[in-house]
Amino acid sequence: QVQLVESGGGLVQAGGSLRLSCTASGRTLRGFAMAWFRQSPGKEREFVAVIAPPRHGSRTYYEDSLKGRFTVSTDNTKTTFFLQMNDLKADDTAVYYCACDERIILSSLRLPDEYDYWGPGTQVTVSS
């Protein structure tokens, strides 16, 4: 069993930066896909970024519109992963969720329904 908890959300002005963290308890995330999603009021949960599991090359993937502003990474222990968000815009306002899954296939990395474990979410608000 994996429990995830996000931290680092808050209120920031447009153009500012935030770094979200997702910490796992119970085990390391070696072998897991580690992903970030976000959800705004009235919208479906959308993919942000993911680190593919080692069997899929540990590559990082991003929502196209966020490339260049957002960066996903993990620490050496593979118990915490991060989402660095730069040049934030009002449209980035959302609840951000981290998720992980051990058995997910490459073609499903962007699909929230394919992830078994989720954090409770952290609010990010960008003021314009």
C-alpha positions as CSV (number, residue, x, y, z in Angstrom):
1,Q,0.0,0.0,0.0
2,V,1.2,3.5,-0.9
3,Q,0.1,6.7,0.7
4,L,0.9,10.0,-1.0
5,V,0.8,13.5,0.4
6,E,1.3,16.7,-1.5
7,S,2.8,19.9,-0.2
8,G,4.0,23.3,-1.5
9,G,0.8,24.7,-2.8
10,G,-0.4,28.2,-2.1
11,L,-1.1,31.7,-3.4
12,V,1.3,33.2,-5.9
13,Q,1.3,36.1,-8.3
14,A,1.3,35.6,-12.0
15,G,4.8,35.1,-13.2
16,G,5.9,33.6,-9.9
17,S,7.0,30.0,-9.1
18,L,6.0,27.2,-6.9
19,R,7.5,23.8,-6.2
20,L,5.2,21.0,-5.2
21,S,6.3,17.9,-3.4
22,C,4.7,14.5,-3.2
23,T,6.0,12.3,-0.5
24,A,5.3,8.6,-0.3
25,S,5.0,6.6,2.9
26,G,5.1,2.9,3.3
27,R,7.6,2.2,0.5
28,T,9.7,3.7,-2.2
29,L,8.4,4.5,-5.6
30,R,11.1,2.6,-7.5
31,G,9.4,0.9,-10.4
32,F,6.4,3.3,-10.3
33,A,5.2,5.9,-12.7
34,M,5.1,9.2,-10.7
35,A,2.6,11.7,-12.1
36,W,1.0,15.1,-11.5
37,F,-2.6,16.0,-12.5
38,R,-4.7,19.1,-11.8
39,Q,-8.3,19.9,-11.6
40,S,-10.1,23.3,-11.8
41,P,-13.7,23.9,-10.7
42,G,-16.1,22.5,-13.3
43,K,-13.4,20.8,-15.3
44,E,-12.2,17.2,-15.5
45,R,-8.9,16.2,-13.9
46,E,-6.1,16.8,-16.5
47,F,-2.7,15.4,-17.0
48,V,0.3,17.7,-16.1
49,A,3.5,15.6,-16.1
50,V,4.9,12.1,-15.4
51,I,8.1,10.3,-14.8
52,A,7.7,6.9,-16.5
53,P,8.8,3.8,-14.6
54,P,12.3,2.4,-15.3
55,R,10.9,-0.3,-17.5
56,H,9.7,2.5,-19.8
57,G,13.0,4.3,-19.7
58,S,12.2,6.8,-16.8
59,R,11.4,9.4,-19.4
60,T,9.5,12.5,-18.5
61,Y,6.3,13.5,-20.3
62,Y,4.4,16.8,-20.1
63,E,1.1,18.2,-21.2
64,D,2.2,20.0,-24.4
65,S,0.9,23.4,-23.3
66,L,3.0,23.2,-20.1
67,K,6.4,22.3,-21.6
68,G,9.1,24.7,-20.7
69,R,7.4,26.0,-17.6
70,F,6.8,22.9,-15.6
71,T,9.5,20.3,-14.6
72,V,8.9,17.0,-12.9
73,S,11.7,15.3,-11.0
74,T,12.4,12.9,-8.1
75,D,14.9,12.5,-5.4
76,N,17.5,9.8,-5.2
77,T,15.6,7.8,-2.6
78,K,12.5,7.7,-4.9
79,T,10.3,8.5,-2.0
80,T,9.5,12.1,-3.0
81,F,8.9,13.6,-6.4
82,F,8.4,17.2,-7.3
83,L,6.7,19.6,-9.7
84,Q,8.6,22.8,-10.3
85,M,6.2,25.4,-11.8
86,N,7.6,28.6,-13.3
87,D,6.0,31.6,-14.9
88,L,2.7,30.7,-13.4
89,K,-0.5,32.0,-15.0
90,A,-4.0,32.5,-13.8
91,D,-5.1,29.5,-15.8
92,D,-2.7,27.3,-13.7
93,T,-5.0,27.8,-10.7
94,A,-6.2,24.4,-9.7
95,V,-6.0,21.6,-7.1
96,Y,-2.9,19.7,-8.0
97,Y,-2.7,15.9,-7.3
98,C,0.1,13.5,-7.3
99,A,-0.4,9.9,-8.3
100,C,1.6,6.8,-8.8
101,D,1.1,3.3,-10.2
102,E,3.3,0.3,-10.5
103,R,1.7,-1.6,-13.3
104,I,0.7,1.2,-15.7
105,I,1.5,0.8,-19.3
106,L,3.3,3.4,-21.4
107,S,0.2,4.3,-23.5
108,S,-1.8,5.0,-20.3
109,L,0.6,7.4,-18.5
110,R,-1.6,10.4,-19.2
111,L,-4.9,8.8,-18.1
112,P,-5.9,9.5,-14.5
113,D,-8.2,6.5,-14.3
114,E,-5.1,4.2,-14.7
115,Y,-3.5,5.3,-11.5
116,D,-4.1,3.3,-8.3
117,Y,-2.6,5.7,-5.7
118,W,-3.5,9.4,-5.2
119,G,-2.6,12.2,-2.8
120,P,-5.4,14.4,-1.3
121,G,-4.4,17.4,-3.4
122,T,-3.0,20.8,-2.8
123,Q,-4.5,24.1,-3.9
124,V,-2.5,26.4,-6.2
125,T,-3.9,29.8,-6.8
126,V,-2.3,32.3,-9.2
127,S,-3.5,35.8,-8.9
128,S,-3.4,38.0,-12.0
